Amino acid sequence: MLPRPPARSSFVDFYGRYLPELWRALCGGLAYTAPPFTVGVRLLGAPPESLRLTVAGPEITVAPGDGPATAWFTFDGEAFRAGSTDLMPRLLRRLDGLAASLPAQIQRALTSPRLGPFLERVAALPGRVVIGYEDDAGDQSRTEVQIGAGGPLASVETTDAEVDELITHLRLSRVLRARARLGGDTGYLLRLAACFEPG
């Protein structure tokens, strides 16, 4: 069973400590051929909190503060709560159900010759996506994803049922094309989603 996040994790506990632990559990001992890349996470508040996570093989190095990253994820308080206490445990249960095949699938992904070009394709699509999420209780949250320096702005409005479909099938474009409400530059959004489709 994969490690679970601590109950009521702080932003720094979740992204700065738990996520590197989970990544090691998933990838420790596996070969990795892609170049390092950095993702930023930011929690809005007074004051806001920011971390940069650099993925290099089975390790994630964490640094505080803003700076260059392939993508920045900015969460409001409700988005962080929903992700850390609800969505992540549901995703982990799904991954636990794939335990027999998961190591081989991860190994293929980490050593795929497509991995480096995939990161390059994402970096070559600067823009912003605002994701609205409403859970079954009616609580609403917002997450903004900025790729590179930003650019075209798109939006996605999702519900709990659509997130469940994403967790079940692990196919982003399926959800975007079929059910989620899209706004803004939808062409940009679909080009970005296409980067995540298997070749």
C-alpha positions as CSV (number, residue, x, y, z in Angstrom):
1,M,0.0,0.0,0.0
2,L,1.3,3.4,-0.9
3,P,1.9,5.9,1.9
4,R,-1.0,8.2,2.9
5,P,-0.8,11.9,3.6
6,P,-0.9,12.9,7.3
7,A,-4.3,14.0,8.5
8,R,-4.8,17.7,8.2
9,S,-1.5,18.3,6.6
10,S,-0.2,21.8,6.3
11,F,0.8,23.1,2.8
12,V,4.5,22.5,3.6
13,D,3.9,19.1,5.1
14,F,1.9,17.9,2.1
15,Y,4.0,19.2,-0.8
16,G,7.4,19.6,0.9
17,R,7.5,16.3,2.8
18,Y,4.7,13.9,1.9
19,L,4.8,14.3,-1.9
20,P,8.6,13.5,-2.1
21,E,7.9,10.5,0.1
22,L,5.2,9.3,-2.2
23,W,7.4,9.8,-5.3
24,R,10.2,7.7,-3.7
25,A,7.6,5.0,-2.9
26,L,6.5,5.0,-6.6
27,C,9.9,5.3,-8.3
28,G,12.6,4.2,-5.8
29,G,14.9,1.7,-7.4
30,L,13.6,2.3,-10.9
31,A,15.6,3.6,-13.8
32,Y,14.9,7.2,-14.9
33,T,16.1,8.8,-18.1
34,A,14.3,12.1,-18.4
35,P,16.0,15.4,-17.6
36,P,15.1,17.1,-14.3
37,F,12.1,19.4,-14.3
38,T,10.6,21.8,-11.8
39,V,7.0,22.4,-10.8
40,G,5.9,25.2,-8.5
41,V,3.0,25.1,-6.0
42,R,1.5,28.1,-4.3
43,L,-1.2,28.5,-1.7
44,L,-3.1,31.7,-1.6
45,G,-3.4,33.4,1.8
46,A,-2.0,36.1,4.0
47,P,0.8,35.6,3.3
48,P,0.9,33.2,0.4
49,E,3.1,30.1,0.6
50,S,5.2,28.9,-2.4
51,L,7.4,25.9,-3.0
52,R,9.4,24.7,-6.0
53,L,9.7,20.9,-6.5
54,T,12.5,19.7,-8.8
55,V,12.0,16.1,-9.9
56,A,15.3,14.3,-10.7
57,G,15.1,10.6,-10.9
58,P,13.4,9.1,-7.8
59,E,14.0,12.2,-5.7
60,I,12.1,15.5,-5.4
61,T,14.1,18.4,-4.1
62,V,12.1,21.1,-2.4
63,A,13.0,24.8,-2.3
64,P,10.9,27.6,-0.8
65,G,9.8,30.7,-2.7
66,D,9.0,31.6,-6.3
67,G,11.2,31.0,-9.3
68,P,11.4,29.4,-12.8
69,A,9.3,26.3,-13.3
70,T,7.8,24.4,-16.1
71,A,4.4,24.9,-14.5
72,W,3.0,26.7,-11.5
73,F,-0.1,25.5,-9.6
74,T,-1.8,28.1,-7.5
75,F,-4.5,26.9,-5.1
76,D,-7.1,28.7,-3.0
77,G,-7.6,27.3,0.5
78,E,-10.5,25.1,-0.5
79,A,-8.6,23.6,-3.5
80,F,-5.7,22.6,-1.2
81,R,-8.1,21.1,1.3
82,A,-10.0,19.1,-1.3
83,G,-6.8,17.9,-3.0
84,S,-5.0,16.9,0.1
85,T,-7.8,15.3,2.2
86,D,-10.2,14.0,-0.4
87,L,-8.8,13.7,-4.0
88,M,-5.4,12.4,-3.1
89,P,-6.7,9.5,-0.9
90,R,-9.1,8.5,-3.7
91,L,-6.3,8.5,-6.3
92,L,-4.1,6.4,-3.9
93,R,-6.9,3.8,-3.6
94,R,-7.0,3.7,-7.4
95,L,-3.3,3.2,-7.6
96,D,-3.4,0.5,-4.9
97,G,-5.8,-1.4,-7.1
98,L,-3.2,-1.4,-9.8
99,A,-0.5,-2.7,-7.5
100,A,0.3,-5.7,-9.6
101,S,1.0,-3.8,-12.8
102,L,1.9,-0.3,-11.5
103,P,5.8,-0.8,-11.1
104,A,6.1,-2.0,-14.7
105,Q,3.9,0.8,-16.0
106,I,5.9,3.4,-14.1
107,Q,9.2,1.9,-15.3
108,R,8.0,2.1,-18.9
109,A,7.0,5.7,-18.4
110,L,10.2,6.8,-16.7
111,T,12.5,5.2,-19.4
112,S,10.3,6.0,-22.4
113,P,12.0,7.9,-25.1
114,R,8.8,10.0,-25.3
115,L,9.2,11.4,-21.8
116,G,11.8,14.1,-22.6
117,P,9.9,15.3,-25.7
118,F,6.7,15.3,-23.6
119,L,8.2,17.7,-21.2
120,E,9.4,19.8,-24.1
121,R,6.0,19.9,-25.7
122,V,4.4,21.0,-22.4
123,A,7.0,23.7,-22.0
124,A,6.4,24.9,-25.5
125,L,2.7,25.6,-24.8
126,P,2.8,28.6,-22.4
127,G,-0.6,29.6,-21.1
128,R,-3.0,29.5,-18.2
129,V,-5.8,27.3,-17.2
130,V,-8.2,28.1,-14.3
131,I,-9.9,25.0,-12.9
132,G,-13.1,25.3,-11.0
133,Y,-14.2,22.3,-8.9
134,E,-17.4,21.6,-7.0
135,D,-17.6,18.6,-4.7
136,D,-20.7,16.7,-3.8
137,A,-21.3,19.0,-0.8
138,G,-21.4,22.0,-3.0
139,D,-18.0,23.4,-1.9
140,Q,-16.3,25.3,-4.7
141,S,-12.6,25.8,-5.3
142,R,-10.2,27.4,-7.8
143,T,-6.8,26.3,-9.0
144,E,-4.8,28.2,-11.6
145,V,-2.2,26.3,-13.7
146,Q,0.4,28.5,-15.4
147,I,2.6,26.9,-18.0
148,G,5.9,28.8,-18.6
149,A,5.4,32.6,-18.7
150,G,1.7,32.3,-19.3
151,G,-0.3,33.2,-22.4
152,P,-3.7,32.0,-23.6
153,L,-6.3,31.7,-20.9
154,A,-8.7,28.8,-20.7
155,S,-11.1,27.6,-18.0
156,V,-12.5,24.2,-16.9
157,E,-15.5,23.7,-14.6
158,T,-15.6,20.2,-13.1
159,T,-17.8,18.3,-10.6
160,D,-17.0,15.4,-8.3
161,A,-18.4,12.9,-10.8
162,E,-16.0,14.1,-13.5
163,V,-13.0,13.9,-11.2
164,D,-14.1,10.4,-10.4
165,E,-14.0,9.6,-14.1
166,L,-10.6,11.0,-14.4
167,I,-9.3,9.0,-11.5
168,T,-10.9,5.8,-12.8
169,H,-9.7,6.1,-16.4
170,L,-6.6,8.3,-16.0
171,R,-7.4,9.9,-19.3
172,L,-7.6,13.7,-19.2
173,S,-8.8,14.4,-22.7
174,R,-11.7,11.9,-22.3
175,V,-13.1,14.1,-19.5
176,L,-12.5,17.4,-21.2
177,R,-14.1,16.4,-24.5
178,A,-17.1,14.6,-23.0
179,R,-18.3,16.3,-19.8
180,A,-16.4,19.2,-18.4
181,R,-17.5,22.8,-19.2
182,L,-14.8,24.6,-21.0
183,G,-14.3,28.3,-21.5
184,G,-11.8,30.8,-22.9
185,D,-9.2,29.5,-25.4
186,T,-10.5,25.9,-25.6
187,G,-8.2,25.1,-28.5
188,Y,-5.2,25.7,-26.2
189,L,-6.7,23.5,-23.5
190,L,-7.2,20.6,-25.9
191,R,-3.7,21.0,-27.3
192,L,-2.3,20.9,-23.8
193,A,-4.4,17.8,-22.9
194,A,-3.2,16.0,-26.1
195,C,0.3,16.1,-24.6
196,F,-0.8,13.7,-21.9
197,E,-2.3,11.1,-24.2
198,P,-0.3,7.9,-24.7
199,G,1.5,7.7,-28.0
